[in-house]
Amino acid sequence: MIHTFPIRVYYEDTDMGGIVYHANYLRYIERARSDWVRRLGNDQNAMREAGIVWVVRRIEADYIATAKFEDELLVETTINSMTNARLVMDQVVKRDGAPIFRARVTAVCMNSAGKPVRLPAEIRALQSQ
């Protein structure tokens, strides 16, 4: 299953050189992950109210090419692996179908005491698909 999320580069996303500032790619893939879990039925507000939050544990990132003001990008998110307590996703930002940024993101859920907890049921259900 591939989740896709469109992004348009705005002027505020760029640096003095007119290209997307490197940290903004992390924002783009975060938005895509949030959209993906919401579409799967995961209510992050309800989780937070119950004292459970998503936490990024690790990101490995490769910057392949630059994006510029007004570029239309597409973030693709796929599951790389999953356990009951850890989700590893591959995310690719593309422009005109060509990868310009790749990341492998490891996410976990933690309770208010900072202890890891099981992933939400709607996410764990993807293991059987």
C-alpha positions in Angstrom: 0.0 0.0 0.0 1.4 3.4 -1.0 0.0 6.6 0.5 0.5 9.7 -1.6 0.4 13.3 -0.4 0.9 16.3 -2.7 3.0 19.3 -1.6 3.5 22.7 -3.3 6.7 24.6 -2.6 5.9 28.1 -1.3 8.4 31.0 -1.1 8.5 30.5 2.7 9.9 27.0 2.2 13.0 28.2 0.4 16.4 29.5 1.6 18.5 32.4 0.4 19.6 30.3 -2.6 16.0 29.9 -3.7 15.8 26.2 -3.0 13.9 24.2 -0.4 15.6 24.5 3.0 16.8 21.0 4.0 14.7 20.8 7.2 11.5 21.4 5.3 11.7 18.0 3.7 11.2 16.6 7.3 8.1 18.8 7.6 6.8 17.5 4.3 7.2 13.8 5.2 5.7 14.5 8.7 2.6 16.0 7.0 2.3 12.9 4.8 2.6 10.5 7.8 0.0 12.5 9.7 -2.4 12.4 6.7 -1.8 8.7 6.3 -2.6 7.7 9.9 -5.6 9.9 9.9 -6.9 8.2 6.7 -6.4 4.9 8.3 -8.8 6.0 11.1 -6.2 6.8 13.7 -7.4 9.8 15.8 -4.2 11.4 17.1 -6.2 13.9 19.2 -7.9 11.0 21.0 -4.6 9.3 21.5 -3.1 12.4 23.0 -6.0 12.8 25.3 -5.5 9.2 26.4 -1.8 10.0 27.1 -0.4 8.3 24.1 1.6 10.0 21.3 3.5 9.1 18.1 7.2 9.7 18.4 9.9 9.6 15.7 12.7 7.4 17.0 15.0 7.5 14.0 15.3 9.1 10.6 17.8 8.2 7.9 17.6 10.8 5.1 19.2 11.2 1.6 19.0 14.5 -0.3 19.1 13.6 -4.0 18.1 16.8 -5.8 16.8 20.2 -5.0 13.3 21.6 -5.2 12.4 25.2 -5.9 9.6 27.7 -5.4 6.4 26.6 -7.1 7.5 23.0 -7.6 4.8 20.4 -7.2 6.0 17.5 -5.1 4.5 14.2 -4.2 5.4 12.3 -0.9 5.0 8.6 -1.1 4.8 6.6 2.1 5.1 2.8 2.4 5.6 0.4 5.2 9.0 -1.1 5.4 8.4 -3.2 8.5 6.3 -3.4 11.6 6.2 -5.0 15.0 3.5 -4.5 17.7 5.5 -1.5 19.0 7.5 -0.1 16.0 6.6 1.1 12.6 9.3 1.6 10.0 8.3 3.6 6.9 10.0 4.5 3.7 9.1 7.9 2.4 10.1 9.4 -1.0 9.6 13.0 -2.1 9.2 13.1 -5.9 9.1 15.9 -8.5 7.8 14.9 -11.9 8.0 11.3 -10.9 11.7 11.4 -10.0 12.9 11.0 -6.4 14.5 14.1 -4.9 14.5 13.0 -1.2 14.4 9.6 0.5 13.9 8.8 4.2 13.5 5.8 6.4 11.5 6.7 9.5 11.1 4.6 12.6 8.1 5.6 14.7 6.8 4.3 18.0 4.0 5.2 20.4 4.7 6.3 23.9 2.6 6.9 27.0 2.8 10.0 29.2 5.5 8.3 31.3 7.7 8.0 28.2 7.3 4.2 28.0 6.7 2.5 24.6 3.2 1.1 24.0 1.6 -1.0 21.3 0.8 0.7 18.0 -2.9 1.5 17.5 -5.0 -1.4 16.3 -5.8 0.2 12.9 -2.1 0.4 12.2 -1.3 -3.1 13.5 -4.1 -4.5 11.3 -1.9 -3.5 8.3 0.5 -6.4 9.2 -2.1 -8.9 7.9 -2.6 -7.1 4.6 
